[in-house]
Amino acid sequence: MIFFLGFAWANWGAWLLLILFLIAIVAMWCLNLIGLPGNWLIVVTCLLWLWLGPQLFQFTWWLIAPLVALAVVGEIIEFAASVVGTRKYGGSKTGATCSLIGAMVGGLAGAIFGLPVPIPLVGSVFGSILFASGGAWGGAVLGEHWSGRPWEEAVPIGNAAFVGRFLGTVGKFTLGAAMVGLAILGPFCF
């Protein structure tokens, strides 16, 4: 028992680095909610940990490969969900650009203000997803209207942008959760 306590105390720096690593991974995962590439930042952080992390909590390339695969699938889901619905209704490049900007602004506002849910962080997560989707809707409608479309044509394109952003964000966030799980288990299992 005394040897174990001494061993744990001697490696306190490695434990501190591991805790900071895990906090960074979770923070990067949350960046997905505001439209930033959180899943790719998780991959980069894990690569840095692989090269620079302490030997006590090291993992291998067997962890990096599935993380990259999940990040790629998350981008495909987000892109496909956003583009397919909008393009189905004939959305323009201006509408798509405004939709992207609106989604980022809405996601940030939702993360800050959240929804009045009595569970900590849940209101911010749902608020961010819904506000990002609403921002995508508003941006798409305004962008299409600025491109010369009447409101009657712009609103269905905005509706498609809302649904696409919602499904894409939920899909990417869910895959990010799997990435966080792998990154947390990595130093202990891989």
C-alpha positions as CSV (number, residue, x, y, z in Angstrom):
1,M,0.0,0.0,0.0
2,I,2.8,2.4,0.9
3,F,4.6,1.6,-2.4
4,F,1.3,2.3,-4.3
5,L,0.8,5.7,-2.6
6,G,4.4,6.6,-3.3
7,F,4.1,5.6,-6.9
8,A,1.0,7.6,-7.4
9,W,2.5,10.7,-5.7
10,A,5.6,10.5,-7.8
11,N,3.6,10.7,-11.0
12,W,1.4,13.6,-10.0
13,G,2.6,15.6,-13.0
14,A,1.5,12.9,-15.4
15,W,-1.9,12.8,-13.7
16,L,-2.3,16.6,-14.0
17,L,-1.4,16.5,-17.7
18,L,-3.9,13.7,-18.2
19,I,-6.7,15.7,-16.5
20,L,-5.8,18.8,-18.6
21,F,-5.8,16.6,-21.8
22,L,-9.3,15.2,-20.9
23,I,-10.7,18.7,-20.2
24,A,-9.3,19.9,-23.6
25,I,-10.9,16.9,-25.4
26,V,-14.3,17.7,-23.9
27,A,-14.0,21.4,-24.6
28,M,-13.1,20.7,-28.3
29,W,-16.1,18.3,-28.6
30,C,-18.4,21.1,-27.5
31,L,-17.0,23.3,-30.3
32,N,-19.1,21.2,-32.7
33,L,-22.2,22.9,-31.3
34,I,-21.2,26.3,-32.7
35,G,-20.1,25.0,-36.1
36,L,-16.4,24.7,-35.5
37,P,-14.3,21.6,-36.3
38,G,-14.2,20.2,-32.8
39,N,-13.8,16.6,-34.0
40,W,-10.7,17.5,-35.9
41,L,-9.3,19.4,-33.0
42,I,-9.8,16.2,-30.9
43,V,-7.7,14.3,-33.5
44,V,-5.0,16.9,-33.4
45,T,-4.9,17.0,-29.6
46,C,-4.7,13.2,-29.5
47,L,-1.8,13.3,-32.0
48,L,0.0,15.8,-29.8
49,W,-0.6,13.6,-26.8
50,L,0.7,10.6,-28.7
51,W,4.0,12.5,-29.5
52,L,4.4,14.6,-26.3
53,G,2.3,13.0,-23.6
54,P,3.8,11.3,-20.6
55,Q,4.8,7.6,-21.0
56,L,2.6,6.6,-18.0
57,F,-0.6,7.4,-20.0
58,Q,0.5,6.8,-23.6
59,F,-1.7,5.3,-26.3
60,T,-0.9,4.0,-29.8
61,W,-1.8,4.6,-33.4
62,W,-4.5,2.1,-33.0
63,L,-6.5,4.9,-31.3
64,I,-5.7,7.6,-33.9
65,A,-7.1,5.6,-36.8
66,P,-10.6,5.2,-35.5
67,L,-10.6,8.9,-34.4
68,V,-9.7,10.0,-37.9
69,A,-12.4,7.7,-39.4
70,L,-15.1,9.1,-37.0
71,A,-14.1,12.7,-37.8
72,V,-14.3,12.0,-41.6
73,V,-17.7,10.3,-41.2
74,G,-18.9,13.3,-39.0
75,E,-17.9,15.8,-41.7
76,I,-19.7,13.7,-44.4
77,I,-22.9,13.5,-42.3
78,E,-22.8,17.3,-41.6
79,F,-22.1,18.2,-45.2
80,A,-24.6,15.8,-46.7
81,A,-27.4,16.8,-44.3
82,S,-26.8,20.5,-44.9
83,V,-26.4,20.4,-48.7
84,V,-28.8,17.7,-49.8
85,G,-31.9,19.3,-48.4
86,T,-31.0,22.8,-49.4
87,R,-30.0,21.8,-52.9
88,K,-33.2,19.8,-53.3
89,Y,-35.1,23.0,-53.0
90,G,-32.7,24.9,-55.3
91,G,-30.7,26.9,-52.8
92,S,-28.1,29.4,-54.1
93,K,-24.5,29.9,-53.0
94,T,-25.5,33.1,-51.3
95,G,-28.2,31.3,-49.4
96,A,-25.7,28.6,-48.4
97,T,-23.1,31.1,-47.2
98,C,-25.6,33.1,-45.2
99,S,-26.9,29.8,-43.8
100,L,-23.5,28.9,-42.6
101,I,-22.9,32.3,-41.0
102,G,-26.3,32.2,-39.4
103,A,-25.7,28.7,-38.0
104,M,-22.4,29.8,-36.4
105,V,-23.9,32.9,-34.8
106,G,-27.0,31.0,-33.7
107,G,-24.9,28.1,-32.3
108,L,-22.8,30.6,-30.3
109,A,-25.8,32.4,-29.0
110,G,-27.5,29.1,-28.0
111,A,-24.3,28.0,-26.2
112,I,-24.2,31.2,-24.2
113,F,-27.9,31.6,-23.4
114,G,-29.1,28.0,-23.7
115,L,-32.6,26.9,-23.0
116,P,-34.2,27.1,-19.6
117,V,-33.6,23.4,-18.7
118,P,-33.0,22.7,-15.1
119,I,-30.1,20.3,-15.8
120,P,-26.7,21.9,-16.0
121,L,-25.2,22.1,-19.5
122,V,-28.2,20.3,-21.1
123,G,-29.8,23.7,-21.8
124,S,-26.7,25.0,-23.5
125,V,-26.3,21.9,-25.7
126,F,-30.0,21.9,-26.8
127,G,-30.0,25.6,-27.1
128,S,-26.9,25.6,-29.3
129,I,-28.3,22.9,-31.6
130,L,-31.7,24.6,-31.9
131,F,-30.2,28.1,-32.3
132,A,-27.7,27.0,-34.9
133,S,-30.5,25.4,-36.8
134,G,-32.6,28.5,-36.5
135,G,-29.6,30.6,-37.6
136,A,-29.2,28.4,-40.6
137,W,-32.9,28.9,-41.4
138,G,-32.7,32.7,-41.0
139,G,-29.4,32.9,-43.0
140,A,-30.8,30.8,-45.8
141,V,-34.0,32.7,-46.1
142,L,-32.2,36.1,-46.1
143,G,-29.6,34.9,-48.5
144,E,-32.1,33.6,-50.9
145,H,-34.2,36.7,-50.7
146,W,-31.1,38.9,-51.3
147,S,-30.4,36.7,-54.4
148,G,-33.8,37.8,-55.8
149,R,-36.1,35.0,-54.7
150,P,-39.5,35.9,-53.3
151,W,-40.2,35.0,-49.7
152,E,-42.5,32.2,-50.8
153,E,-39.5,30.4,-52.4
154,A,-36.9,31.4,-49.8
155,V,-38.8,30.0,-46.8
156,P,-38.9,26.3,-48.0
157,I,-35.1,26.6,-48.7
158,G,-34.7,27.9,-45.1
159,N,-36.8,25.0,-43.8
160,A,-34.5,22.6,-45.6
161,A,-31.4,24.4,-44.1
162,F,-32.9,24.1,-40.6
163,V,-33.5,20.4,-40.9
164,G,-30.2,19.8,-42.5
165,R,-28.2,21.7,-39.9
166,F,-30.1,20.1,-37.1
167,L,-29.5,16.5,-38.4
168,G,-25.9,17.3,-39.4
169,T,-25.1,18.8,-36.0
170,V,-26.7,16.0,-34.0
171,G,-24.9,13.4,-36.2
172,K,-21.5,15.1,-35.9
173,F,-22.0,15.8,-32.1
174,T,-22.9,12.1,-31.5
175,L,-19.8,10.9,-33.4
176,G,-17.8,13.4,-31.4
177,A,-19.1,11.8,-28.2
178,A,-17.8,8.5,-29.4
179,M,-14.4,10.2,-30.1
180,V,-14.3,11.6,-26.6
181,G,-15.1,8.2,-25.2
182,L,-12.2,6.7,-27.2
183,A,-9.8,9.5,-26.1
184,I,-10.7,9.0,-22.5
185,L,-10.2,5.3,-22.6
186,G,-7.1,5.6,-24.8
187,P,-4.5,6.2,-22.1
188,F,-5.8,3.3,-20.2
189,C,-6.7,0.7,-22.9
190,F,-4.7,1.3,-26.1
